[in-house]
Amino acid sequence: MAATRPCECLAMLIADKIIREERTHKVHILGTFNNILSAKFPTVHDRMHIYLALTNGTPGQHRARIEIVYIDETADMTETELARMDGQLAFSDKLQVLEFNMELRHVTFPKPGTLDIRFYLDDVFIASRLFKVVQRSCGTKPEI
């Protein structure tokens, strides 16, 4: 019998900025993206946010972890960890939708490639999100 997952992921987004209204607690996600473009490497991305919405969580405290890894797309599919963040979160009941974001500043990307953002709760894999860091030649218009 498979182990019960401690929650379900409703959304995982990468964005330039996330604002939470103080009075209503509504979340505004600004500038979502799937690629980071740079003319040279290594490159530093000043600021990015990872937004997650989770539900159907087992009530109580949980250990949360986000990993960002490069995936080498050659035959051996080697992975190299770029960043890791650990923390705690708590569900009050199964119907709660828990929204949170993490801000990353001055992230250095040493080379172009495919990256995977992975979310774990209590060391159980919950969700992942791929994005690319792309080398562009000067004068090339970004893809939308």
Short mmCIF file of the C-alpha atoms (twelve columns), coordinates in Angstrom:
data_MODEL
# 
_entry.id   MODEL 
# 
loop_
_atom_site.group_PDB 
_atom_site.id 
_atom_site.type_symbol 
_atom_site.label_atom_id 
_atom_site.label_alt_id 
_atom_site.label_comp_id 
_atom_site.label_asym_id 
_atom_site.label_seq_id 
_atom_site.Cartn_x 
_atom_site.Cartn_y 
_atom_site.Cartn_z 
_atom_site.pdbx_PDB_model_num 
ATOM 1   C CA . MET A 1   0.000  0.000  0.000   1 
ATOM 2   C CA . ALA A 2   1.375  3.406  -0.991  1 
ATOM 3   C CA . ALA A 3   2.139  5.958  1.709   1 
ATOM 4   C CA . THR A 4   -0.380 8.766  2.151   1 
ATOM 5   C CA . ARG A 5   0.870  12.096 0.844   1 
ATOM 6   C CA . PRO A 6   0.815  14.833 3.496   1 
ATOM 7   C CA . CYS A 7   -0.809 17.376 1.097   1 
ATOM 8   C CA . GLU A 8   -1.659 18.210 -2.525  1 
ATOM 9   C CA . CYS A 9   -0.158 21.045 -4.561  1 
ATOM 10  C CA . LEU A 10  -2.713 23.264 -6.317  1 
ATOM 11  C CA . ALA A 11  -0.161 25.632 -7.879  1 
ATOM 12  C CA . MET A 12  3.563  26.273 -8.161  1 
ATOM 13  C CA . LEU A 13  4.582  29.470 -9.965  1 
ATOM 14  C CA . ILE A 14  7.754  31.468 -10.536 1 
ATOM 15  C CA . ALA A 15  7.250  35.241 -10.505 1 
ATOM 16  C CA . ASP A 16  9.032  38.571 -10.276 1 
ATOM 17  C CA . LYS A 17  6.957  39.801 -7.361  1 
ATOM 18  C CA . ILE A 18  4.233  38.644 -4.981  1 
ATOM 19  C CA . ILE A 19  2.125  41.029 -2.945  1 
ATOM 20  C CA . ARG A 20  -0.254 39.981 -0.161  1 
ATOM 21  C CA . GLU A 21  -2.866 42.594 0.758   1 
ATOM 22  C CA . GLU A 22  -2.788 43.238 4.476   1 
ATOM 23  C CA . ARG A 23  -6.546 43.744 4.900   1 
ATOM 24  C CA . THR A 24  -7.955 41.012 2.630   1 
ATOM 25  C CA . HIS A 25  -4.938 38.645 2.525   1 
ATOM 26  C CA . LYS A 26  -5.443 38.330 -1.242  1 
ATOM 27  C CA . VAL A 27  -2.323 37.341 -3.162  1 
ATOM 28  C CA . HIS A 28  -1.241 39.242 -6.285  1 
ATOM 29  C CA . ILE A 29  1.282  37.401 -8.447  1 
ATOM 30  C CA . LEU A 30  3.122  39.709 -10.834 1 
ATOM 31  C CA . GLY A 31  5.331  38.788 -13.764 1 
ATOM 32  C CA . THR A 32  5.201  35.005 -13.966 1 
ATOM 33  C CA . PHE A 33  7.914  33.462 -16.097 1 
ATOM 34  C CA . ASN A 34  9.262  30.154 -17.398 1 
ATOM 35  C CA . ASN A 35  12.696 31.257 -18.649 1 
ATOM 36  C CA . ILE A 36  15.549 33.451 -17.513 1 
ATOM 37  C CA . LEU A 37  17.485 34.973 -20.407 1 
ATOM 38  C CA . SER A 38  21.086 36.161 -20.211 1 
ATOM 39  C CA . ALA A 39  23.707 37.194 -22.745 1 
ATOM 40  C CA . LYS A 40  26.582 35.954 -20.542 1 
ATOM 41  C CA . PHE A 41  27.291 33.420 -17.815 1 
ATOM 42  C CA . PRO A 42  27.544 33.161 -14.938 1 
ATOM 43  C CA . THR A 43  24.552 35.444 -14.487 1 
ATOM 44  C CA . VAL A 44  22.885 36.764 -11.358 1 
ATOM 45  C CA . HIS A 45  19.081 37.036 -11.206 1 
ATOM 46  C CA . ASP A 46  18.293 39.820 -8.736  1 
ATOM 47  C CA . ARG A 47  14.968 38.581 -7.402  1 
ATOM 48  C CA . MET A 48  12.494 35.786 -8.001  1 
ATOM 49  C CA . HIS A 49  9.612  34.341 -6.015  1 
ATOM 50  C CA . ILE A 50  8.368  30.774 -5.816  1 
ATOM 51  C CA . TYR A 51  4.650  30.648 -4.992  1 
ATOM 52  C CA . LEU A 52  2.931  27.501 -3.716  1 
ATOM 53  C CA . ALA A 53  -0.712 26.764 -2.927  1 
ATOM 54  C CA . LEU A 54  -1.300 23.552 -0.965  1 
ATOM 55  C CA . THR A 55  -4.433 21.816 0.294   1 
ATOM 56  C CA . ASN A 56  -5.708 18.511 1.694   1 
ATOM 57  C CA . GLY A 57  -2.934 18.699 4.253   1 
ATOM 58  C CA . THR A 58  -2.624 16.479 7.265   1 
ATOM 59  C CA . PRO A 59  -3.373 18.765 10.252  1 
ATOM 60  C CA . GLY A 60  -0.337 19.753 12.322  1 
ATOM 61  C CA . GLN A 61  3.261  20.906 11.878  1 
ATOM 62  C CA . HIS A 62  5.327  19.713 8.910   1 
ATOM 63  C CA . ARG A 63  8.903  20.032 7.645   1 
ATOM 64  C CA . ALA A 64  8.993  21.740 4.235   1 
ATOM 65  C CA . ARG A 65  11.865 21.736 1.739   1 
ATOM 66  C CA . ILE A 66  12.405 23.338 -1.656  1 
ATOM 67  C CA . GLU A 67  15.329 22.271 -3.817  1 
ATOM 68  C CA . ILE A 68  16.446 23.888 -7.063  1 
ATOM 69  C CA . VAL A 69  18.584 21.570 -9.179  1 
ATOM 70  C CA . TYR A 70  20.210 21.721 -12.610 1 
ATOM 71  C CA . ILE A 71  19.312 18.742 -14.769 1 
ATOM 72  C CA . ASP A 72  22.069 17.760 -17.174 1 
ATOM 73  C CA . GLU A 73  20.169 16.667 -20.273 1 
ATOM 74  C CA . THR A 74  22.967 14.441 -21.524 1 
ATOM 75  C CA . ALA A 75  22.644 10.669 -21.420 1 
ATOM 76  C CA . ASP A 76  23.615 10.401 -17.730 1 
ATOM 77  C CA . MET A 77  20.970 12.937 -16.502 1 
ATOM 78  C CA . THR A 78  23.270 14.197 -13.714 1 
ATOM 79  C CA . GLU A 79  21.695 16.608 -11.218 1 
ATOM 80  C CA . THR A 80  23.474 19.456 -9.429  1 
ATOM 81  C CA . GLU A 81  21.820 21.251 -6.508  1 
ATOM 82  C CA . LEU A 82  21.808 25.052 -6.912  1 
ATOM 83  C CA . ALA A 83  19.802 26.017 -3.809  1 
ATOM 84  C CA . ARG A 84  17.884 24.486 -0.925  1 
ATOM 85  C CA . MET A 85  15.495 26.053 1.580   1 
ATOM 86  C CA . ASP A 86  14.128 24.302 4.668   1 
ATOM 87  C CA . GLY A 87  11.309 25.465 6.899   1 
ATOM 88  C CA . GLN A 88  8.142  24.603 8.777   1 
ATOM 89  C CA . LEU A 89  4.485  24.951 7.912   1 
ATOM 90  C CA . ALA A 90  1.241  23.918 9.575   1 
ATOM 91  C CA . PHE A 91  -2.192 22.863 8.372   1 
ATOM 92  C CA . SER A 92  -5.166 23.548 10.639  1 
ATOM 93  C CA . ASP A 93  -7.474 21.172 8.719   1 
ATOM 94  C CA . LYS A 94  -7.748 19.290 5.401   1 
ATOM 95  C CA . LEU A 95  -9.876 22.002 3.736   1 
ATOM 96  C CA . GLN A 96  -7.353 24.767 4.355   1 
ATOM 97  C CA . VAL A 97  -5.610 26.204 1.294   1 
ATOM 98  C CA . LEU A 98  -2.168 27.196 2.465   1 
ATOM 99  C CA . GLU A 99  -0.520 29.804 0.236   1 
ATOM 100 C CA . PHE A 100 3.070  30.851 0.706   1 
ATOM 101 C CA . ASN A 101 5.997  32.176 -1.240  1 
ATOM 102 C CA . MET A 102 9.735  32.276 -0.939  1 
ATOM 103 C CA . GLU A 103 11.784 35.168 -2.219  1 
ATOM 104 C CA . LEU A 104 15.201 34.358 -3.642  1 
ATOM 105 C CA . ARG A 105 17.673 37.201 -4.089  1 
ATOM 106 C CA . HIS A 106 20.881 37.359 -6.088  1 
ATOM 107 C CA . VAL A 107 20.687 33.789 -7.388  1 
ATOM 108 C CA . THR A 108 23.748 32.926 -9.473  1 
ATOM 109 C CA . PHE A 109 23.177 30.708 -12.482 1 
ATOM 110 C CA . PRO A 110 26.609 29.445 -13.607 1 
ATOM 111 C CA . LYS A 111 25.461 28.186 -17.016 1 
ATOM 112 C CA . PRO A 112 22.423 27.826 -19.284 1 
ATOM 113 C CA . GLY A 113 20.255 24.781 -18.694 1 
ATOM 114 C CA . THR A 114 17.079 23.202 -17.371 1 
ATOM 115 C CA . LEU A 115 16.311 23.569 -13.677 1 
ATOM 116 C CA . ASP A 116 13.775 21.763 -11.524 1 
ATOM 117 C CA . ILE A 117 12.144 23.329 -8.469  1 
ATOM 118 C CA . ARG A 118 11.089 20.475 -6.156  1 
ATOM 119 C CA . PHE A 119 8.838  20.726 -3.122  1 
ATOM 120 C CA . TYR A 120 8.863  18.146 -0.309  1 
ATOM 121 C CA . LEU A 121 6.774  17.913 2.844   1 
ATOM 122 C CA . ASP A 122 8.034  15.639 5.628   1 
ATOM 123 C CA . ASP A 123 10.577 14.292 3.094   1 
ATOM 124 C CA . VAL A 124 7.749  13.183 0.761   1 
ATOM 125 C CA . PHE A 125 7.920  14.543 -2.804  1 
ATOM 126 C CA . ILE A 126 4.833  16.685 -3.520  1 
ATOM 127 C CA . ALA A 127 5.435  18.666 -6.731  1 
ATOM 128 C CA . SER A 128 8.029  20.030 -9.154  1 
ATOM 129 C CA . ARG A 129 8.297  22.765 -11.737 1 
ATOM 130 C CA . LEU A 130 10.789 22.981 -14.600 1 
ATOM 131 C CA . PHE A 131 12.208 26.222 -15.973 1 
ATOM 132 C CA . LYS A 132 15.089 27.141 -18.253 1 
ATOM 133 C CA . VAL A 133 18.026 29.485 -18.080 1 
ATOM 134 C CA . VAL A 134 18.752 30.422 -21.690 1 
ATOM 135 C CA . GLN A 135 21.726 32.097 -23.347 1 
ATOM 136 C CA . ARG A 136 20.627 34.714 -25.830 1 
ATOM 137 C CA . SER A 137 22.751 36.599 -28.284 1 
ATOM 138 C CA . CYS A 138 22.783 40.374 -28.052 1 
ATOM 139 C CA . GLY A 139 19.902 41.936 -29.951 1 
ATOM 140 C CA . THR A 140 17.736 38.799 -29.776 1 
ATOM 141 C CA . LYS A 141 14.175 39.489 -28.690 1 
ATOM 142 C CA . PRO A 142 12.961 37.393 -25.738 1 
ATOM 143 C CA . GLU A 143 10.406 34.666 -26.411 1 
ATOM 144 C CA . ILE A 144 7.000  35.132 -24.826 1 
# 
